[in-house]
Amino acid sequence: MSSYKDAGVDVDAGYESVKLMKTHVQKTYRPEVLTDIGGFGSLFQMDLSKYPNPVLVSGTDGVGTKLKIAFIQNRVDTIGIDCVAMCVNDIICSGAEPLFFLDYIAVSKNHPHVIAEIVKGVAEGCLQAGCSLTGGETAEMPGFYNAGEFDIAGFAVGVVNKDKIINGSTIKEGDVLIGLPSTGVHSNGYSLVRKIFNPSAERMSELVGELKCSLGEELLKPTKIYVKLVLDVISKFKIKGISHITGGGFYENIPRMGAADLQWTINLGTWPILPIFNMMKKYGNIEERDMFNTFNMGIGMVMAVDAETAPKVVEYIESLGEKAYIIGKVEIGEAGVKIC
């Protein structure tokens, strides 16, 4: 007689995973959460006194082939932060406060402690973003993934009052671009990263002087979550547009925040390009345009403000112990990004 377990799916391991992750998940609950982990659907009661004219903003994403770097190092504790970051950093570009997050984890075999470690990272990301981890799914798929490998994706929902939506409609010539620094490569361009470094366990453990850590540690640095900082800034200043520098780098993402006929001039030397990017450019013999078209180059978020407001925004952000740089301006010219 055959059973589901004989086919490679251990239902009991799934129950154990839920039990182990429960404490991490519950730490993220906001007062609006009405259900506990384990239900068929997650219930979240919106506070309409805070958002009388609410517009829901949603985003979904995964971590991509950065997972391969995690597999090589047998380290999965931070990859969940990346998953949350990729979603909430997108929806904050509209000025939306993330409310809740759901994850989907697909594995070759369910090892409960590994699943709990992954979800611990997801919960940490949710705490950094101020949103609740209200549910998710763990799928055991024997024969579909290689042993020890998995995939993770997430989905975030946020809210913004309709009159507070940031959509770039007022961006004009003369406006200034402010860059918020990244923590590293974040979660984009890892297919090229892996081609450059040809990663192995031995290579990932090598200490690199210019990085002040091992190459593996550098490449697994979690994506920075900008939510709380950006929500603070937009509550005090008129921010006209926001761009999350993800896949497509500067060239694709910066124009997404405003009118298609504008020129977005980026001035090199206005912020420190992180050593990892200089390493990749050198070792991979990559053209500068390709670097800026693939990676964040040390800037994870860009905001457009008027010229008079820009120094005040930078001063305020730095008063919080964060960094911000005036990296360029909006001009009339050939549409698109100009880096000079």
C-alpha positions as CSV (number, residue, x, y, z in Angstrom):
1,M,0.0,0.0,0.0
2,S,1.3,3.5,-0.9
3,S,0.9,6.7,1.0
4,Y,1.6,10.4,0.4
5,K,4.7,10.1,2.6
6,D,5.9,7.3,0.3
7,A,5.6,9.7,-2.6
8,G,7.9,12.1,-0.8
9,V,5.5,14.5,0.9
10,D,5.6,14.4,4.8
11,V,2.4,16.0,6.1
12,D,3.5,15.7,9.7
13,A,6.7,17.7,8.8
14,G,4.4,20.4,7.5
15,Y,2.6,20.5,10.9
16,E,5.9,20.7,12.7
17,S,7.0,23.6,10.5
18,V,3.9,25.6,11.4
19,K,4.5,24.9,15.0
20,L,8.1,26.1,14.9
21,M,7.4,29.3,12.9
22,K,4.4,30.4,15.0
23,T,6.4,32.5,17.5
24,H,8.2,34.4,14.7
25,V,5.0,35.1,12.8
26,Q,3.1,36.3,15.9
27,K,5.8,38.9,16.6
28,T,4.7,40.7,13.5
29,Y,1.0,41.0,14.2
30,R,-0.4,44.5,14.1
31,P,-3.6,45.2,16.1
32,E,-5.6,44.9,12.8
33,V,-4.9,41.2,12.5
34,L,-8.0,39.2,13.3
35,T,-6.7,35.6,12.7
36,D,-3.9,33.4,13.9
37,I,-1.6,31.3,11.7
38,G,-3.1,28.2,10.3
39,G,-6.4,29.4,8.9
40,F,-7.6,29.1,5.3
41,G,-7.5,32.9,4.9
42,S,-5.9,35.8,6.8
43,L,-8.2,38.6,8.1
44,F,-7.1,42.1,8.5
45,Q,-9.4,45.0,9.6
46,M,-8.4,48.3,8.0
47,D,-8.4,51.4,10.2
48,L,-10.6,53.8,8.2
49,S,-10.2,56.6,10.7
50,K,-6.5,56.7,9.6
51,Y,-7.3,56.1,5.9
52,P,-10.8,57.6,5.2
53,N,-10.3,57.4,1.4
54,P,-8.1,54.3,1.1
55,V,-6.4,53.0,-2.0
56,L,-4.8,49.6,-1.7
57,V,-1.4,49.1,-3.3
58,S,0.0,45.6,-3.8
59,G,3.3,44.1,-4.9
60,T,4.8,40.7,-5.4
61,D,8.3,39.5,-6.0
62,G,10.9,36.8,-5.2
63,V,14.6,36.7,-4.5
64,G,15.8,35.3,-7.8
65,T,19.1,33.5,-8.1
66,K,20.5,35.1,-4.9
67,L,19.1,31.9,-3.5
68,K,22.0,30.0,-5.2
69,I,24.4,31.9,-3.0
70,A,22.5,31.0,0.1
71,F,22.4,27.3,-0.9
72,I,26.2,27.2,-1.4
73,Q,26.8,28.7,2.0
74,N,24.0,26.6,3.6
75,R,22.6,29.8,5.1
76,V,18.9,30.7,4.9
77,D,18.3,33.1,7.8
78,T,18.4,36.4,5.8
79,I,16.8,35.4,2.5
80,G,13.3,36.1,3.9
81,I,14.3,39.7,4.6
82,D,15.1,40.0,0.9
83,C,11.8,38.6,-0.1
84,V,9.9,41.1,2.1
85,A,12.1,44.0,1.0
86,M,11.5,43.4,-2.7
87,C,7.8,43.8,-2.2
88,V,7.5,46.5,0.4
89,N,10.1,48.7,-1.2
90,D,8.0,48.7,-4.4
91,I,4.7,49.7,-2.8
92,I,6.3,52.5,-0.7
93,C,7.1,54.2,-4.0
94,S,3.4,55.1,-4.2
95,G,3.5,56.4,-0.7
96,A,1.7,53.4,0.7
97,E,2.1,52.0,4.2
98,P,2.6,48.2,4.0
99,L,-0.1,46.5,6.0
100,F,0.4,42.7,5.6
101,F,2.6,40.2,3.8
102,L,2.2,36.6,2.7
103,D,4.9,34.2,1.6
104,Y,5.1,31.1,-0.5
105,I,8.0,28.7,0.0
106,A,8.4,25.6,-2.2
107,V,10.9,22.9,-1.1
108,S,12.2,19.6,-2.4
109,K,11.7,18.2,1.1
110,N,10.2,19.8,4.2
111,H,12.8,20.0,7.0
112,P,10.8,21.9,9.7
113,H,13.8,23.7,11.3
114,V,15.0,25.0,7.9
115,I,11.5,26.2,7.1
116,A,11.3,27.9,10.5
117,E,14.7,29.6,9.8
118,I,13.5,30.9,6.5
119,V,10.3,32.2,8.0
120,K,12.2,33.8,10.8
121,G,13.9,36.0,8.2
122,V,10.5,36.8,6.6
123,A,9.2,37.8,10.0
124,E,12.3,40.0,10.6
125,G,11.6,41.7,7.3
126,C,8.0,42.4,8.2
127,L,9.1,43.9,11.6
128,Q,11.5,46.2,9.7
129,A,8.7,47.2,7.4
130,G,6.1,47.5,10.1
131,C,3.7,45.1,8.5
132,S,2.2,41.8,9.6
133,L,3.0,38.3,8.3
134,T,-0.6,37.1,8.2
135,G,-0.2,33.9,6.2
136,G,1.6,31.9,3.7
137,E,2.1,28.5,2.1
138,T,4.8,25.9,2.3
139,A,4.7,23.4,-0.6
140,E,6.7,20.2,-0.5
141,M,7.5,19.2,-4.1
142,P,9.7,16.1,-4.3
143,G,11.4,15.6,-7.6
144,F,10.8,19.2,-8.7
145,Y,13.7,21.0,-6.9
146,N,17.2,19.7,-6.3
147,A,17.8,18.3,-2.8
148,G,18.4,21.1,-0.3
149,E,17.0,23.8,-2.6
150,F,13.8,25.9,-2.5
151,D,12.2,28.9,-3.9
152,I,10.5,31.8,-2.1
153,A,8.1,34.5,-3.2
154,G,6.0,37.0,-1.4
155,F,3.0,39.3,-1.7
156,A,2.5,42.6,0.1
157,V,-0.6,44.8,0.5
158,G,-0.4,48.5,1.6
159,V,-2.7,51.5,1.8
160,V,-2.5,55.2,1.0
161,N,-5.1,57.9,1.1
162,K,-6.1,58.8,-2.5
163,D,-5.0,62.4,-2.1
164,K,-1.6,61.3,-0.8
165,I,-0.6,59.0,-3.7
166,I,2.9,59.6,-5.0
167,N,2.8,59.2,-8.8
168,G,5.4,61.6,-10.2
169,S,2.7,63.7,-12.0
170,T,4.2,67.0,-10.6
171,I,7.9,66.3,-11.4
172,K,9.3,69.0,-13.6
173,E,12.6,70.4,-15.0
174,G,14.8,71.7,-12.2
175,D,13.7,69.1,-9.6
176,V,16.4,67.4,-7.7
177,L,17.1,63.6,-7.3
178,I,18.0,62.3,-3.8
179,G,19.6,58.9,-3.4
180,L,19.3,56.6,-0.4
181,P,22.2,54.2,-0.1
182,S,21.9,50.5,-0.5
183,T,23.4,47.8,1.7
184,G,25.0,46.0,-1.2
185,V,23.8,44.2,-4.3
186,H,20.4,43.7,-2.7
187,S,18.4,41.1,-4.8
188,N,19.0,41.9,-8.4
189,G,21.5,40.9,-11.0
190,Y,22.6,37.7,-9.4
191,S,22.8,35.7,-12.6
192,L,25.5,38.1,-13.7
193,V,27.1,38.0,-10.2
194,R,27.3,34.3,-10.3
195,K,28.8,34.4,-13.8
196,I,31.5,36.8,-12.6
197,F,32.5,35.0,-9.4
198,N,31.7,31.4,-10.3
199,P,30.7,30.8,-6.7
200,S,31.7,27.8,-4.7
201,A,31.8,27.1,-0.9
202,E,35.5,27.7,-0.9
203,R,35.3,30.9,-2.9
204,M,32.4,32.3,-0.8
205,S,34.4,31.8,2.4
206,E,37.4,33.8,1.2
207,L,38.0,37.0,3.2
208,V,38.3,40.0,0.8
209,G,40.2,43.0,2.2
210,E,38.3,45.7,0.3
211,L,35.0,44.3,1.4
212,K,36.1,43.8,5.0
213,C,34.2,40.5,5.1
214,S,34.0,37.3,3.0
215,L,32.7,37.4,-0.5
216,G,29.8,35.2,0.6
217,E,28.9,37.5,3.5
218,E,28.9,40.5,1.1
219,L,26.7,38.8,-1.4
220,L,24.2,37.7,1.2
221,K,23.7,41.1,2.9
222,P,20.0,41.6,3.1
223,T,18.2,44.1,0.9
224,K,17.6,47.3,2.9
225,I,14.0,48.0,3.8
226,Y,13.3,51.7,3.3
227,V,9.7,51.8,4.5
228,K,9.9,53.4,7.9
229,L,12.4,56.0,6.7
230,V,10.4,56.9,3.6
231,L,7.1,57.1,5.5
232,D,8.7,59.5,7.9
233,V,10.1,61.7,5.2
234,I,6.9,61.9,3.1
235,S,5.0,62.8,6.3
236,K,7.2,66.0,6.6
237,F,8.1,66.9,3.0
238,K,6.6,67.1,-0.4
239,I,8.1,64.1,-2.2
240,K,7.1,64.2,-5.9
241,G,8.3,60.7,-7.0
242,I,10.1,57.7,-5.7
243,S,11.9,54.9,-7.5
244,H,13.1,51.6,-6.1
245,I,16.3,50.7,-7.9
246,T,15.8,47.0,-8.6
247,G,16.2,44.9,-11.8
248,G,17.1,47.2,-14.7
249,G,19.2,49.5,-12.4
250,F,19.2,53.2,-13.0
251,Y,18.2,53.2,-16.6
252,E,15.0,51.3,-16.2
253,N,13.7,52.3,-12.8
254,I,14.3,56.0,-12.4
255,P,12.1,57.0,-15.4
256,R,9.3,54.9,-13.9
257,M,8.7,57.6,-11.3
258,G,7.6,60.4,-13.7
259,A,6.9,61.7,-17.2
260,A,8.4,59.7,-20.0
261,D,9.7,62.8,-21.8
262,L,12.1,64.0,-19.1
263,Q,15.8,63.6,-18.9
264,W,17.1,62.3,-15.6
265,T,20.7,63.4,-15.1
266,I,22.8,61.4,-12.6
267,N,26.1,62.9,-11.5
268,L,28.9,60.4,-10.8
269,G,30.9,61.1,-7.8
270,T,28.0,62.4,-5.7
271,W,27.8,59.2,-3.7
272,P,30.3,56.4,-2.8
273,I,30.0,53.4,-5.1
274,L,30.3,50.3,-2.9
275,P,33.5,48.2,-3.3
276,I,31.5,45.1,-4.5
277,F,30.4,47.0,-7.6
278,N,33.9,48.1,-8.5
279,M,35.1,44.5,-8.0
280,M,32.4,43.2,-10.3
281,K,33.1,45.8,-13.0
282,K,36.8,44.9,-12.9
283,Y,36.7,41.1,-12.6
284,G,33.8,40.8,-15.1
285,N,35.1,43.4,-17.5
286,I,31.7,45.0,-17.6
287,E,30.9,48.2,-19.3
288,E,29.8,51.1,-17.1
289,R,26.5,51.4,-18.8
290,D,25.8,47.7,-18.2
291,M,26.7,48.1,-14.5
292,F,24.1,50.9,-14.1
293,N,21.6,49.0,-16.2
294,T,21.8,45.9,-14.0
295,F,22.8,46.9,-10.4
296,N,21.9,49.6,-7.9
297,M,25.5,50.8,-7.7
298,G,25.1,51.8,-4.0
299,I,21.8,53.6,-4.3
300,G,18.7,51.6,-3.5
301,M,16.0,54.3,-3.6
302,V,15.7,57.6,-5.4
303,M,13.3,60.5,-4.5
304,A,12.4,63.5,-6.7
305,V,11.9,66.8,-4.9
306,D,12.0,70.5,-5.8
307,A,15.3,72.2,-5.6
308,E,14.5,74.3,-2.6
309,T,13.3,71.3,-0.5
310,A,16.2,68.9,-1.4
311,P,18.8,70.2,1.1
312,K,16.2,70.2,3.9
313,V,15.3,66.5,3.1
314,V,18.9,65.5,3.1
315,E,19.6,67.3,6.4
316,Y,16.5,65.7,8.0
317,I,17.5,62.2,6.9
318,E,21.0,62.6,8.2
319,S,19.6,63.9,11.5
320,L,18.1,60.4,11.9
321,G,21.5,58.8,11.5
322,E,20.8,57.7,7.9
323,K,22.6,58.8,4.7
324,A,21.3,60.6,1.7
325,Y,22.9,62.2,-1.3
326,I,21.9,64.7,-3.9
327,I,22.8,62.6,-7.0
328,G,21.2,64.5,-9.9
329,K,18.4,66.5,-11.4
330,V,15.6,66.5,-13.8
331,E,16.2,68.3,-17.1
332,I,14.6,68.9,-20.5
333,G,16.5,66.9,-23.1
334,E,16.7,63.5,-24.5
335,A,14.3,61.3,-22.6
336,G,15.8,58.8,-20.3
337,V,18.7,58.5,-17.9
338,K,21.9,60.4,-18.5
339,I,24.9,59.4,-16.4
340,C,27.8,61.8,-16.4
